[in-house]
């Protein structure tokens, strides 16, 4: 954080003239998020990758056919995540920008509180604040709407995966190629594999965000 602050202070004055106070403050605040991602979630992502590799080895031993279905679902999830990425990124960028504008107005109003009261500008400033707050809330709702849509698609995708696994596994069991115990074990390992791969995919796209 200290090095980021030092770098910020060494930037040319034109950088600060082109950006509002809230925008600069928001950018500084994002440093904590980046540090948390790199220090905490990076370790989790590495562990998820290792567990996923070990798990897929076990799945291949049980049934290459069922493993292929599981891998196909993970690839489909990554493709859907990629398709939604740009829209979610644009929505998040807009939300950050609108929040920065609102924060800028708050800071400017606090610093100019005496002037605002002296010239009876409270009503005008309150209107400006309400407008900025409305824009910030609208952009936040857009982000939430996209997340809900993606979450729903994600839920139905993995639900269909579980149904397909049970159906194919039951067929293999009836065909005497699988026992009930093997099917239960495979379903458990498959669930773990998809969870770990899903978390890894989410981390990669969150890092790009």
N, C-alpha and C positions, 0 to 999 in steps of 0.2 A: 504494500500500500504506500509506503514511504517513497519507493522508487517511482511509482505512478504519479504521486503528487509532485515529486521533483520534476518529472518529465512534463507534467501539465504546466507548471510554473515557467518552464523553459520554452514553451510554445510562443510563437509570435503573437503580437497583439491582435492581428487580423483574425486569428482563430476565435478569440473572445468576442470580437465585434460582430462576427457572423452568427454567433450562438447566444441564446438567452441564458440567464443565470440558472434557471431550472434545468435546461438541457445539459449544461456542464455538470451540475450537481448530480443529475441522473446518471450520467456517464461514470462519474466517480463512484456512485453507489453500486454500479454493476460490477465493480472490481471484487466485491465480497462474494457475489454469485459465482464469478469465474474461479475464484480461489477455492470455494466450496466444491465446485465441480471437479477441479483438477486434483484436489487433495482427498476428497471423500469418495465421490462417485467413480473416479478413475480406478481406484482399487476394487470397488464393487464390480465394475465392468470387466476387469481382468479376471476376477474370480468367476464371474458368470460365463465368460468365454471358456475358461478351463473346464468348468463343470459341464458346459454344453458339449464340448469335445469328448469328454469321458462318457457322457450319457448317450451320445449318438453311437459310440462304439458298442455299448451294451444293447441298444435298440437293433443294430445291424445283426447282432448275434441272434436275437430273438426272431426277427422277421424283416428281411430287406424290403418286402412289399409294403408293410405297414410303416416302415421307416421312411419310405419314399413319400407316402401321404403326409407324414408329419413335416418332412423337410419342405414339401410343396406348400404347405400352409404357412410356414415361417417365411418363405420367399414371397408368398402372396401378401402377407402382412407388411413386409418391408416395401413391397411395391405400392401398396395403398398408402403407407406412411410417406413415401416419396412423392406420391401424387398430391397429397394434402399439404406437403411441407411448405411450398411457396405461399399458399393462401394463408396458412397459419403464421408464417414468418411475417408476411405483410401486415396481417392483423395485429400481431404483437408489436411490430415497429410503429404502427399508427397509435397503438395504445400508449407506448412509451413516450412518443412525441406529444400526444395530447396531455398526458400526465405531467410532462415537463413544462408545458405551457401553463397548466394550472398551478404548478408549484412556483413558477416564475411570477405569476400574478399575485400569489399569496405573499411571497417575499417582498415584492415591490410595494404591495399595499401596506405591509407592516412597517417598512422603512418610511413610507410617505403618509403614515396614519395622521400625523399632525396637519399636513397640507390638505388631505382629503376632508378632514373635519372643518378646517378653516374656510375652505371654499365650498363647503356643503356639497361634496361630490360622492357622498356615501351611497346614494341611490344609484348613480351611474356605475360606480365601482361594483356594487352588489349585482347589478345586471350583468356586467362583464364576467364576474365570478360565476354566476349561475350559468351563463352561456358556456364558459370553459369547462365547468363541472359536468354539464350535460354532454358535451363532446367526449369527455374522458369516460363517463359512464357508458355512453353508446359504443365506444371503441372496446371497452372492457366486455360488454355484453356480446359483441361480435366474436371476440376471442373465445368466450365461454360457449357460444353457439357452435363454433367450429370444433371445439374440444368435445362437446356432447355428441355431435354428428360422428366424429372419428371414433369416439368411445363406443357408440352404438354399433358401428360397422365392425369394430374390433371384437365386440361381444358376440355378434352373430357369426362372425368368421370362426372363432374358436369354439363356439357351440356346435356349429356344423361339423367342425373337425372331430369333436368328441363323439357326435352321433355316427359319423363315418367310421371312426375307429372301432366303436362298439359293434357296428353292423358287420364290417369286414372281419373283425376278430371273432364274432359269433359264427360267421360262415366257416372260418378256418378251424374253429373248435368242433363244429359239427362234422367237418371233413376230416377230423382226427389229426390235423396238422398242428393244432394248438390245444393245450389243456386250459382249464378255467384258471388255474393258478398262474400260468404263463401270461394269459390275457390280462389278468388283474395287475401283474407286475409290469407288463408292457405299458398299460395305460398310465400307471404311476410314473414310470420313467419318461413316457411321452409328454405327460403334463409338465414334468420338471424341465424337460428340454425346451418346450415351447415358452415356458415362463422365463427361463434364462435367456433364450434367444430374443424374446420380445423386449426384455429389459436392456439387452445389449443394443438392439436396434434403436430403442428410445434414447439411449445415451448418445449414440452416434449422431442422431438428428438433433437432439438437444444441444450438443456441442456445436453443431453447425448453425444453430439458431442464433 
